[in-house]
Amino acid sequence: MIVIRNLRKEYPNITPLKNVNAEIKKGDVISIIGPSGTGKSTLLRCINRLETPTSGEILVDGVDICAKKADLPGLHRKMGMVFQSFNLFGHMSIIENLMCAPMDLLRKSKKEAYDCGMELLQTVGLASKAENYPDELSGGQKQRVAIARALTMEPEILLFDEPTSALDPTMVGEVLSVIKRLADSGLTMLIVTHEMSFAKNVSNRVFYMDEGIIYEDGTPQQIFENPKNEKTRRFIRQLKVLSLVINKSDFDFPAINSSLEEFGRKQMMPQRRIYRTQLVFEELVMQRLVCEKDIGEIHMDVEYSEKEDSVDMIFRYGGKKLGLPDDEDDLTAITLRGVTKSISHKYDGKENVLVLKI
Amino acid sequence: MKIAIKRILCFLALSVLIAISLCGCSASNDIGNAEGVNEISQLNGCDIGVQTGSTFDVMTDECIENAQKKYYESFADMTVAVKQGKISAFLVDEPLARMLCSEQGGIRYLDEYISHESYAFAFPKTEKGAALRDSFNKFLSEIREDGTIKEIEDRWFGDDDTAKSITYPDTTGQSGTLHFTGTSGSAPFVYVKDGQLVGYDVDILCEFCKRNGYGLEMSDVDFAAVIPAITAEKADLAACCITVTEERAQSVYFSDADYEGGVVVMVADSAAAGEKSGFLENLKDSFYKNFIKESRWKMLLSGLGLTVLISVCSGLAGAVLGFGVCMLRRCRNKALRGIAAVYIRIMQGTPILVFLMILYYVVFGKSDISPVVVAVIGFAVNFSAYVSEMMRMGIESVDKGQNEAALALGYTSRQSFFKVVFPQAARHFLPVIKGEFISLVKMTSIVGYITIQDLTKASDIIRSRTYEAFFPLIVTAVIYFVISWLLTLFLGRIEVRLDPKKHKRRVN
């Protein structure tokens, strides 16, 4: 239904979309997730041509909508959009908001448009607000009206641009349940969202976007439970990461120690935990790894999950197999076991991976 | 409740206004700083009134040492000013002085001629003007010989008011139509009586037209605009006690003198101030003089009509034009955008009076266009510059998302603009434009400069006849206030219609 090839969008000082390729089939419900500023909204706005792509092509039902003479109003009729900031027409009442487009563009009679509008309002549970004006409604109600308005044009595709981001947490539920019902009705939908559990439940495909491309494309199970890419995993688990490379011969011990401290403070870790990360670093790297030969650079990642309240410290280094000695008397091993919850070690013949959970 | 408070406030404001002017009136008789002036030298260093654009400007400097000149538009204003003691004296032509003294108490002129002057008709400095001047000169010597000029002189300088009337020629004649311009403030040469221009000069002119088969059209402008009207060939000839000077002769042709006279100094006459009747009596008398006599209220009424006509037409045209400019200002083409910006800059940076004069005397100088049309064009153009910026501000204050939402529904950008963006912008800019329009109505009071007899000009003419400031000015102010107030109410209605919050509409 929609095919996107080599899509690129540049602004004077930023390039949110570098090279996006995707194919969307009829009936797909796709959640687009990813860190902010990675082009999710831009992608959506390019698909319905509120933005003009710099290069690449987007085919909707086989028609290139990036062509100069593309019939944009026709495209828009086929493709509804729901905005983060609702954008209800402030000078019209709720029912007028729903009636204007069908009357002006589909040439429906006033009666038809009214009946159709009221029916849609009923499905979003707001028939009683028909005569009110948008600024008399709560955010959640506005967004439900906006969804109903998009449906008045009977679109085949519905785009949601962060539909719940501007809402109070208490109002997110009502909007999501409306979207969920729509998803079950077989409409093709693209949803940019930050609601992970919603994305997991409602969609049949998930795009993880990062660095201006679709970084990972798969079913919700695949993306949420078994992501292929490290970046996806970190985003799903909402990890905060500090990555450092330690060159064995000449590294700056105080500098690394203070960047650990700074990272910890930024994530609001308790002082005790910050101290432990520093201790692990000192014991493992200073006391053990630096003394070894042939292990090359040491890559250290500190991953902090606020949700799970855990810190993982991952060390990667080369050389021969080298974990912690099982020796009961080894002072370093005793210290490390004392401050961590668990320690695991893997060796694939080339690289050692040592994970310490604190 | 709100309206009641408004009314009370209006009433209070009016009472204060009237009280202030009454104070001004009553104070007038107590001041007389030129009391006992018998010689010109006594006026050295005093405040002296001068009619703007007149030869008295230079003359004042010559005959009164260290004169502090104050500029006035008409002798009527100066007469009032002398009586109120705002100025000590002013220079005036002797025949006019005679008339002022006989009509007005409280002033007199010194028994000393400052200079001997000739007064003549002025013609444009073109071949046509020269030809007309020659035939006029021939006519002057004719009437001097056959004694007609003596008759005319007796009629207009005599005391018999009933004799002072003219039979006018038609507007078109077999030799064509002459356009005459003059200042109605220069009785007995040119002034308004029974709503028509009359006077010594006018009488001579009519006689000329009749004898030579010309039709006649007359217009009444401020003195400062008479010579420009001639140089721009807006008029074929002009007269209103115009003194012949060398400087003027460089830009216009003068006929032979139709009147020889001199200049005298007018001062306040404290002896005459004594004859004072009751306050109410005075008020009644003054009301009669200003409005009832010679049906002067009709002038105010037709002036009011013109003021409203010019305001409404230029308001509507200006709004439409302003919308166009606003669209240009927002369009994609950089050149067009630049043109619109320059247009707005120029219009906002030019005083409307100067712009109007330029339109009338320069741009449409040679064409035979009604001054009302010129005024409408001028004000519309000026108004459009302000309106377009207000509209732009209103349009830009509408959230971009509104337009995007309309586009996403399938509207074209044009439909989206008119259906979604503009109605919401209107709610932002209408209140501002309302204020601007009201000030436009008041701004039209300057159209007298281009010969239109609007409300202000009508009251000026009345003042030039009655030499009173109180009634004509206060009544004019009140009329302007009422127009503005009614317009505010009316525009307020429209605003309410556009604001859904104040005016709930029902669907089905």
Interface residues (C-beta under 8 A of the other chain):
Chain A: N48 L50 L72 P73 G74 H76 R77 M79 G80 M81 F83 S85 F86 N87 L88 F89 G90 H91 M92 S93 I95 E96 M99 C100 A101 D104 L105 K110 K111 Y114 A130 E131 Y133 A146 R149 A150 M153
Chain B: D399 G401 Q402 E404 A405 A406 L407 A408 L409 G410 Y411 T412 Q415 K419 V420 P423 Q424 R427 L498 P500 K501 K504 R505 R506 V507 N508
